Amino acid sequence: MQNLYSALPPNSSIKVSTVHAMDVLASSDPPSSGAFKPELDAALDPVLAFLSKTGSPFLINPYPYFAYLSDPRPETLAFCLFQPNAGRPDAGSGLTYTNMLDAMLDAVRAALDAKGYKDVEIVVAETGWPHKGDPDEAGATPENARAFVSGLVSHLRSLAGTPRVPGKSVDTYIFAVYDEDLKPGKGSERYFGLFQTSLTETYPTGLVRNGTAGLGPAVAPAQAPTSSVQPAPALPKPGQQPQVTPAQQGSAAVAGASSPCAPGTATARGAAVACPRHSSAQSSRTFSVLTIIAGLLCPALQMLI
């Protein structure tokens, strides 16, 4: 990262960062207890210092879907899908959380603040929900995937922010543009795609306007199985990953295409609030991914190291 940063022209607005899985956290429940794993200090401390010095964001991959797998109750599904729920209070901060993504992001925020890096912004480099999975993978359905994406985009467009950082939405990239039918592992790993290779949507997302009238209301969560408007962007090419950018007040824009975040460079899906940490299978998805972000609306460039 230092070499790349040094190669940039003087006064460049390009930001250099790297992606992290949620399992860099030793604690995330409640969010106010968020803290990085002490054994990662030797690696994380110089990275955080670099991000602070260069004004670059901390990139994280939170996945509420894997939180639900760890606790497949109907109330947890509603919490993960931005559906109405009783909320989860954080006794440490006095705040109440109504969705899992906010809780995960605020746990990361607490960890950064505890390290003394309140100036380092957070960017969601990946999040998503699979539309299909193995019989034992609760909640991997098109209905739930649509509910998550709809709820996510609506939440970002509201500019509500999180309970810890209200009024400031987080730049977010949705994983993934296409399914990855050759990827090994559990079935859900192959079915995060928003689009088919026929260029049709896997399920209505509201992210493009080629026949999609816009973001509709999210459907009710499916139960777990028993065993000024800008022209619509061109459809992403294979290897691209869409970014959800909060629309400004008065704008009807929802999202734009982002490139070139290649499917297959995903890191481990996040450990979650009120849920056990990753299994070894989930943690095996962790890769070092180098990401360059040019401004808030520029694409994220990822390449395996």
N, C-alpha and C positions, 0 to 999 in steps of 0.2 A: 504493500500500500504506500509506503514511503517512496519507493522508486517511481510508482505511477504518479504520485502527487508531484514529485520533483520534476517529472517530464512534462507537466502541464505548463502552458504559457503563463506568464505573470498575470496576476489579477483574474485568473480563470474562475468562472462560476461553477465549474464541474466539481462534484463532491465524490470522494473516494471512501468506500466503506466495505463492510463484509457482513454476511448474513449469519444469524445465530438461531438455534433452535430454542424452544422454551425450556428445555432441560438444562440450560445454563443456570437456572435458578435452583437454589437449595430449598427455598420456601416460597410459596405463592398463596397460601391460605391462612389467614385472610390476606387480601391484597396489600394491606399496610405492612405486612411482615415480609414483603418481597425482598430477597437477598440472593446474591450470586453465590455459587458454590465456592467455598474457600480454596479448594484444590485447583481452581481455575485462575486464581489471582495472577500467577506468573504470566499467563497468556493474555488475560483480559485487561490487566492494568495498563500495559503499554498501548493496547488498542483503544481503550477509553481515553487515554491521554492524547492520542493522535486525533481522535474524533473531536475532542474538545478544542484542540489547537487549530484544527482546520475548519471547524464549523460544519462537520459532516454528521449525518444522522446515525443512530444505532438501529440496525435492521434486525427485525425479529419475525419469526414465523409462528404465530399463534393459531391453533386449530381447535375450536370448540368441539368439533366432531369427536376427537379422541378423548376429550373430557367426558362427553356423553357415553362413549364406549366403556369408560371406567365406572360410570354410575348411571346405568340405563333405566332411570325412573322417568315417568311422564313429566314430573316437575323439572327434572334436569333437562329434558329435551326442550321444554318451553323456554327455559333459561338460556339454552344454547342457540335457539332459533329466533331470538328477539320477540318471542310471543309473550302475552300477558302472564305474569307470575307474581308470587308474593314478595319477591325480592330477597336478597341475602345481605343482612347487615354486617358491617365490619366494625367490631367493637373497638378495635385499635384506633380507627379514624373517625368513628361516628357516622360514616357514610353508608349508604345502602345501594347495592348493585342490582340492576334489573336484567343484565345480560352477561354471558360468560366472557365475551370479547373485551368489554370494558374492564372486567375484573382482571383478566390476564394482562392487559396493557398497563393497568395501574400497579400491578405487582412488579412489572419491569420498571415502571417509573419510580417506584419505591426503592428498588435495588440500585438504580442509577443515582438517585438522590442520596442514598446511604453512602455511596462511594464518593460523593462530593461533585457529581456531574449533573447538576440541575440544568446546565446550559445545553446538554446534548439532547437533541430532539429524537423522537421515536418514529420510525416508518415501518409499516407492516409490509414486508417484502413478499409474503405469501399468506393467504388464508383461503379456505374453500370448504366444500362439503361434497362427498361422493354421491353419485346418483344410483350406484349399484355396488353390491359387495357380496361376500360369501354369506351363506345362510346364518352363520353365527355372528355376523356383523350388524348389530342393531342400528336401525335408523338410516342405513344407506339406501335411500329411495329418491326418486325424482321429486316427489312432493316435498320432502325435507330439504333437498338441495335447493329447490326453488324458494322455499320459505327462508332459508338462510341467506341466499344471495339477495332476495328482495328486502329482507330485514336489515341486512348489512348496508345496502345502498341507501335505503331510507334513513337509517341512523346516521350515515356519513353526510347525507345531504342536509340533515337537520342542523348540522354544525353544533350539536349539543356537546360534543366532546365526551370526556369520561368524568365520573364523580370527582376524581382527584384533580383533573385539569379540565374544568368545564369551559364550554364556548370555544374549544379549539379542536377541530376534527383532525384525524391522523391520515396522512397519505397512505393509501392501501392498494395493494396489487392482489388480484384474485387468481388463484391457481385452479384450473389451468385452462388454456384455450381448447386443447384437444385431449381425448382419452389417450392412454398409453397402453395399448393392448399387449405389448410384449414385456411390460415391466413385471419383475418377479414379486413374490410376496403375496400378501392377502389380496383378495379380489378387489377391495375398495381402492387399493393403490392404482388400479388401472382405469378408474372411472370418475375422475374429477373433471372431465372435459365439459366445457360449456357448449362446444360445437362439435358436430360430426364432420367427417372429411367431405361430406356432400355439401358443406357450407350451411347446413340447417342447424338451428339451435337444438341442443339436447332436450331442453325444457325452456319454457318462456322465461327470459331473464330481464328484459327491459333494457339491456345494455346496448342493443343496436336497434336501428329504426328501419331495417329493410323488411317492412311488413309487420313489425312489432310496434304496437301503438304506444308503448311506454310501459313503465313499471306498474303492474297491477298489484292488487292486494295479495299478500302472502296467504297461501292455503293453510288450513289447520294442520298442526304437526301430525305426522303419521306415527302410529304406535310401533314399538319395537317388535320384530318378528319373534315368534315363539321359538324355534330351534335356532334574451334574444337567442334564437336557437341556431347553432352552427350546423353546417351540413354534416350528415352522418359520416363518421369515419369509415374508411375502407375496412372490409373484414380482415382480421389479423391473418397473417401468413403462418404456416406451421412453424413452431418454435417461438411464437410470441405469447405474451401474457398480458391480459388487460389490466389497466390501472383504473381504480375508482378514485376520482378526484372530486372532493366536495364541491358542488356547484355554488356559485356566489348567489346572494339574495337576488331574486328576480330572474335568474337564469333557468332555462328548462333543460340545460345540458345535464346528463347523468354521468357519462363516462366516455373515455376515449381509448383508442387502441394504444397499447404500449409494446415496445419491443426492445431487445430480443431476449426475453426471459425464457429460456428453453425448458419445456417440460422435461423432467428427468434430473434437473439440478435441485430438486426439492430437498430441504433439510428435514430433520425429524419433526414430526407434528408435535405441537406443544403439550407439555404437562400443564395441568389446569388447576384452578382454584377448587378446593374441596374434593380433589380427586387424587388417587395415587400417582406417583411418578411413572415415567414411561417403562414399558416392558423392554427387554433387550431387542425385540423385533422392531419396535418403533424407533428406538434409539439408533438402530443400525442404519436408519435413513439419513443420519447426519453426515453431511459433507462440508468441507470448507468451500464456500462460494464467495468469490470476489465480485463486488458490485460497484459499479460507477453510476452515480445519479447526477444528471446534469439539470440542476434547478429542480423545482417542485414538480413540474409537469413533464420532465424529460424521462425517457425510458431507463430501466435498470439493466445494466449489462452484467450478466453472470457467466463465469466460466469456472469449471472445476479446477482445483489446484491439485 
